[in-house]
Structures are given as structure tokens and as C-alpha cells.
Amino acid sequence: MKNYNIEKNIYSKDGRLLLAAGQEITESTLHRLKSIDYSKASKIILSNEKKLYENDVLVSSKIIKLNLKSSSLEYYSRASDRVAKILFDSKNQPWWIYINTLSNYVDWLYTHALNVSLMSIMIADAFNLEMLDEIALGAFLHDIGKLMIPKSIIQKPAKLSDEEMVFVKQHCDLGVSMVSEYKLSKISLDIIGQHHEKLDGSGYPQGLQDTEIPVPSRIVMVADVIDAITSYRPYKSNKSMKTAINELNRNPDKYPRDVIDIISTLLL
């Protein structure tokens, strides 16, 4: 189980200290809590778990926060709350196994998923789109197909060979296949399968063009590239947010102008 800690001292009805603040919740302490009040034990665990997800979002989004305009704070706050809630609610869903595995497979993959989901929701919110939960979940799960790609390829500290790129490019279809039986929305499935498409048809896996790519998928396409450029990877150094957005602006045939304009109003 994950490591949770008691938030505050817990006393028995006669005033005895049962569990001290900061104490780790182990199987033994859980047993003691359940023998006292199972509902109290559940609330303590849930409260700590929510804070862990909120902290994950906060820690992973340092680059986003550094580049956040003061006028965009509300967008960031709403998006971070939504992403943390999506993670928390996923505990009771069949796709939780992939979220949990993602957090332990390659460290930056989990951080990348958090950041892409966060930026995608900020953009979608600014667009006044509905179905934000579906977009948040699809964005978070967009790279789960990489769980099927060998770590030696994912973590390779050099340019991938053509053969290795063939493996990597399979992750979109693999991701859709992995969750196809879980009744995710079409929005979420499209995001998982289409986040590497490009407006000019040069993307993969289907080579979709222009309006063939739905707006939520376009949003995640942009958020994915921005986080990839601004974050650590074994094969490259991270670059600034300004550099990332400038790179997108230099390729208007590949990336949607309206999405780039929105992210530019939120960041920098």
C-alpha cells in the first residue's frame, strides 16, 4: 500500500493517545483504527490520499507555475483540482491499474501525464469546452501505451533508431487497445489514439488531417509537445516555455493556431 500518515493526534474516548500526528499508517495501525471506528479510518486514509494527488500535481507543474500569468491563476487552480480529483476517482475504476503502473514505470512518464492533463484542462477551460473530465482523463492516459514499450527504448539517452521508432509509434494504438473494454468516452479514447496526429497529415498512427482531428485531441497534441520540450528527457535537455511555444508557432501547418494562441495567453 502507499505510505500515508496520520494528520493529527487521535485519542480514545477516555483521552488516551492512540495514534500520533505524522505516524505512518501501516497494516497494524489500520487494524487499530478499524477496531475503534472504521469510518474514521476511512476518512483519514481518503484525506491523506487526496493530499498526495494534489501534491503530485503541485510538484510536477513547477514549470507551468513559473510561466503562469497572474490572470491565469484561476484556470490553473481549477485544472489542478480537476486532475487531482480524476486521479482520486480513478482508484475505483478498472483503468487504475495503468495509472498505478505509470507512476512506477518511468518517473518522468507520470509527471508528463500530470502536466499534459493539467495544461489540456487549462486550455479547454479557456475555450469554454464541456466534458472537461473526459479530456482530463484522456490527457492523463495519453501515453499509457508506452507501458508496453521496453524501458530500454523509453529511457535510451540517445536518438532512437528507425526500428525503435516503429516500436514507439505503436503506443497510441496500444493505449487505445489497453482501455477499449473499460467504456471510456470517445473523447478520452480519441485523445489516447490521436495525440500524435498533425494538421498536415504528417503525424501518426492514422495520418489524420485538419478537421479529422477533434478539438480535444488537438489540445492534447499541443500540450504534449510543450511539456516534452520543457521537461527533462534522458536524450535531451529541457528548454524554456518561450522556446516551446516559438517552436509550435514555426510550424503552423502542423499545430492548431487557435490552441497555440490560447496557451500563449495563459502562459509566458
C-alpha positions as CSV (number, residue, x, y, z in Angstrom):
1,M,0.0,0.0,0.0
2,K,1.0,3.6,-0.4
3,N,2.6,5.5,2.5
4,Y,0.0,7.6,4.3
5,N,0.5,9.4,7.6
6,I,-1.8,10.5,10.4
7,E,-2.7,14.2,10.1
8,K,-3.4,14.9,13.7
9,N,-3.4,13.1,17.1
10,I,-6.2,10.6,17.6
11,Y,-7.4,10.0,21.1
12,S,-9.7,7.4,22.6
13,K,-12.9,8.3,24.3
14,D,-11.1,8.3,27.7
15,G,-8.4,10.6,26.5
16,R,-5.6,8.2,25.7
17,L,-3.4,8.9,22.7
18,L,-4.0,6.1,20.2
19,L,-2.1,7.4,17.1
20,A,0.3,10.4,16.9
21,A,0.3,13.0,14.2
22,G,2.8,12.1,11.5
23,Q,2.8,8.4,12.3
24,E,2.7,6.2,9.2
25,I,-0.4,4.2,8.5
26,T,0.6,0.6,8.4
27,E,-1.5,-2.6,8.3
28,S,-1.1,-2.6,12.1
29,T,-2.3,1.0,12.6
30,L,-5.1,0.3,10.1
31,H,-6.2,-2.6,12.2
32,R,-6.2,-0.5,15.4
33,L,-8.2,2.3,13.6
34,K,-10.8,-0.2,12.3
35,S,-11.2,-1.7,15.8
36,I,-12.0,1.8,17.0
37,D,-14.1,3.4,14.2
38,Y,-13.9,2.1,10.6
39,S,-15.5,5.3,9.2
40,K,-12.8,7.4,11.0
41,A,-10.1,5.1,9.5
42,S,-11.5,5.5,6.0
43,K,-11.7,9.3,6.3
44,I,-8.1,9.6,7.4
45,I,-6.9,7.4,4.5
46,L,-9.0,9.2,2.0
47,S,-8.0,12.6,3.3
48,N,-4.3,11.7,3.1
49,E,-4.7,10.1,-0.4
50,K,-6.3,13.3,-1.8
51,K,-3.5,15.4,-0.5
52,L,-1.0,13.1,-2.1
53,Y,-2.5,13.5,-5.5
54,E,-2.8,17.3,-5.0
55,N,0.9,17.3,-4.1
56,D,1.8,15.3,-7.1
57,V,0.1,17.9,-9.4
58,L,1.8,20.7,-7.5
59,V,5.3,19.2,-7.7
60,S,5.1,18.2,-11.3
61,S,3.7,21.5,-12.5
62,K,6.6,23.7,-11.3
63,I,7.5,24.8,-14.9
64,I,3.9,25.6,-15.6
65,K,3.5,27.7,-12.5
66,L,6.8,29.6,-13.2
67,N,5.4,30.7,-16.5
68,L,1.8,31.3,-15.4
69,K,0.3,34.7,-15.9
70,S,-1.4,36.2,-12.9
71,S,-4.6,36.4,-14.9
72,S,-4.4,32.7,-15.4
73,L,-4.2,31.6,-11.8
74,E,-7.9,30.6,-11.6
75,Y,-7.5,28.4,-14.7
76,Y,-4.5,26.7,-13.1
77,S,-6.3,26.3,-9.8
78,R,-9.4,24.8,-11.4
79,A,-7.4,22.5,-13.6
80,S,-5.1,21.2,-10.8
81,D,-8.2,20.4,-8.6
82,R,-9.8,18.6,-11.5
83,V,-6.7,16.5,-12.3
84,A,-6.3,15.5,-8.6
85,K,-9.9,14.5,-8.5
86,I,-9.7,12.5,-11.7
87,L,-6.7,10.6,-10.1
88,F,-8.6,10.1,-6.8
89,D,-11.8,8.9,-8.5
90,S,-9.9,6.5,-10.8
91,K,-9.0,4.4,-7.7
92,N,-12.3,2.7,-8.1
93,Q,-12.1,2.3,-11.9
94,P,-10.6,-0.6,-13.9
95,W,-8.0,1.6,-15.6
96,W,-6.5,2.4,-12.2
97,I,-4.0,-0.5,-12.8
98,Y,-2.5,1.5,-15.6
99,I,-2.3,4.8,-13.6
100,N,-0.6,3.0,-10.8
101,T,1.8,1.2,-13.1
102,L,2.6,4.5,-14.9
103,S,3.6,6.1,-11.6
104,N,6.1,3.3,-11.0
105,Y,7.3,2.5,-14.6
106,V,9.4,5.5,-15.6
107,D,9.3,8.5,-13.3
108,W,9.0,11.2,-15.9
109,L,6.2,9.5,-17.7
110,Y,3.9,10.0,-14.7
111,T,5.0,13.7,-14.4
112,H,4.4,14.1,-18.1
113,A,0.9,12.7,-17.8
114,L,0.1,15.1,-15.0
115,N,1.4,18.1,-16.8
116,V,-0.3,17.3,-20.1
117,S,-3.6,16.8,-18.4
118,L,-3.2,20.0,-16.4
119,M,-2.3,22.1,-19.5
120,S,-5.0,20.5,-21.5
121,I,-7.7,21.3,-19.0
122,M,-6.5,24.9,-18.7
123,I,-6.8,25.3,-22.5
124,A,-10.1,23.5,-22.7
125,D,-11.5,25.7,-19.9
126,A,-10.3,28.8,-21.7
127,F,-12.1,27.5,-24.8
128,N,-15.3,27.1,-22.6
129,L,-15.4,23.4,-23.6
130,E,-17.6,20.9,-21.9
131,M,-16.7,17.3,-20.9
132,L,-13.6,18.5,-19.1
133,D,-13.4,15.3,-17.0
134,E,-13.2,13.2,-20.2
135,I,-10.5,15.5,-21.6
136,A,-8.6,15.4,-18.3
137,L,-8.7,11.6,-18.2
138,G,-7.8,11.1,-21.8
139,A,-4.9,13.5,-21.4
140,F,-3.6,11.7,-18.3
141,L,-3.8,8.3,-20.0
142,H,-2.5,9.5,-23.4
143,D,0.8,7.7,-23.1
144,I,-0.2,4.5,-21.3
145,G,0.6,2.6,-24.4
146,K,4.3,3.3,-23.6
147,L,3.9,0.8,-20.7
148,M,4.1,-1.8,-23.5
149,I,7.3,-0.4,-24.8
150,P,10.6,-1.7,-23.3
151,K,12.2,0.6,-20.8
152,S,15.5,0.3,-22.7
153,I,13.8,2.2,-25.5
154,I,11.8,4.7,-23.4
155,Q,14.9,5.6,-21.4
156,K,17.5,5.5,-24.1
157,P,19.9,8.5,-23.7
158,A,20.3,8.9,-27.5
159,K,18.4,9.2,-30.7
160,L,16.2,6.2,-31.4
161,S,16.9,4.0,-34.4
162,D,14.3,3.6,-37.1
163,E,13.4,0.2,-35.7
164,E,13.0,1.6,-32.2
165,M,10.8,4.4,-33.5
166,V,8.5,1.8,-35.1
167,F,8.0,0.4,-31.5
168,V,7.4,3.8,-30.0
169,K,4.9,4.8,-32.7
170,Q,2.8,1.8,-31.7
171,H,2.0,3.3,-28.3
172,C,-1.1,5.2,-29.5
173,D,-2.9,2.1,-30.8
174,L,-1.6,0.1,-27.9
175,G,-3.0,2.6,-25.4
176,V,-6.5,2.5,-27.1
177,S,-6.4,-1.3,-27.1
178,M,-5.5,-1.4,-23.4
179,V,-8.6,0.5,-22.3
180,S,-11.0,-0.4,-25.0
181,E,-13.1,-2.6,-22.8
182,Y,-13.4,0.0,-20.0
183,K,-16.1,2.1,-21.5
184,L,-14.1,5.3,-21.6
185,S,-15.8,8.2,-23.5
186,K,-15.0,8.6,-27.2
187,I,-13.3,11.9,-26.3
188,S,-10.8,10.1,-24.0
189,L,-10.2,7.3,-26.5
190,D,-9.7,9.7,-29.3
191,I,-7.1,11.6,-27.3
192,I,-5.2,8.4,-26.5
193,G,-5.2,7.4,-30.1
194,Q,-4.7,10.8,-31.8
195,H,-2.4,12.9,-29.7
196,H,0.5,12.4,-32.2
197,E,-1.5,13.4,-35.3
198,K,-0.7,16.6,-37.1
199,L,-2.9,19.0,-39.1
200,D,-0.9,18.4,-42.3
201,G,-1.3,14.6,-42.1
202,S,2.4,14.0,-41.1
203,G,1.5,12.6,-37.7
204,Y,0.7,9.0,-36.6
205,P,-0.8,6.5,-36.3
206,Q,-3.5,7.3,-38.9
207,G,-2.1,10.3,-40.7
208,L,-5.3,12.4,-39.9
209,Q,-5.6,15.9,-41.3
210,D,-7.1,19.2,-40.2
211,T,-10.8,18.8,-39.2
212,E,-10.4,15.0,-39.0
213,I,-8.7,15.6,-35.7
214,P,-11.2,16.6,-32.9
215,V,-10.6,19.7,-30.8
216,P,-9.8,17.8,-27.6
217,S,-7.2,15.8,-29.4
218,R,-5.7,19.0,-30.9
219,I,-5.5,20.5,-27.4
220,V,-3.6,17.4,-26.0
221,M,-1.4,17.4,-29.2
222,V,-0.2,20.8,-28.3
223,A,0.1,20.2,-24.5
224,D,2.1,17.0,-25.2
225,V,4.6,18.8,-27.3
226,I,5.0,21.8,-24.9
227,D,5.7,19.5,-21.9
228,A,8.1,17.3,-23.9
229,I,10.1,20.4,-24.9
230,T,10.1,22.0,-21.5
231,S,10.8,18.9,-19.4
232,Y,13.7,16.5,-18.8
233,R,14.2,13.5,-21.0
234,P,17.2,11.1,-21.0
235,Y,18.1,12.0,-24.6
236,K,17.8,15.9,-24.3
237,S,18.0,18.9,-22.0
238,N,14.8,20.8,-21.2
239,K,14.1,24.2,-22.9
240,S,12.1,27.2,-21.9
241,M,8.4,27.7,-22.3
242,K,9.0,30.5,-24.7
243,T,11.2,28.2,-26.8
244,A,8.5,25.6,-26.9
245,I,5.7,28.0,-28.0
246,N,8.0,29.6,-30.6
247,E,8.7,26.1,-32.0
248,L,4.9,25.5,-32.3
249,N,4.5,28.9,-34.0
250,R,7.1,28.0,-36.5
251,N,5.0,25.0,-37.6
252,P,1.5,26.4,-38.3
253,D,0.9,23.7,-40.8
254,K,1.2,21.1,-38.1
255,Y,-0.2,22.7,-35.0
256,P,-3.6,24.5,-34.5
257,R,-3.2,28.2,-34.3
258,D,-6.2,28.8,-32.0
259,V,-4.8,26.3,-29.4
260,I,-1.4,27.9,-29.5
261,D,-2.9,31.4,-29.1
262,I,-4.8,30.2,-26.0
263,I,-1.8,28.6,-24.3
264,S,0.1,31.8,-25.1
265,T,-2.5,33.9,-23.3
266,L,-2.3,31.5,-20.2
267,L,1.5,31.2,-20.1
268,L,4.5,33.5,-20.7
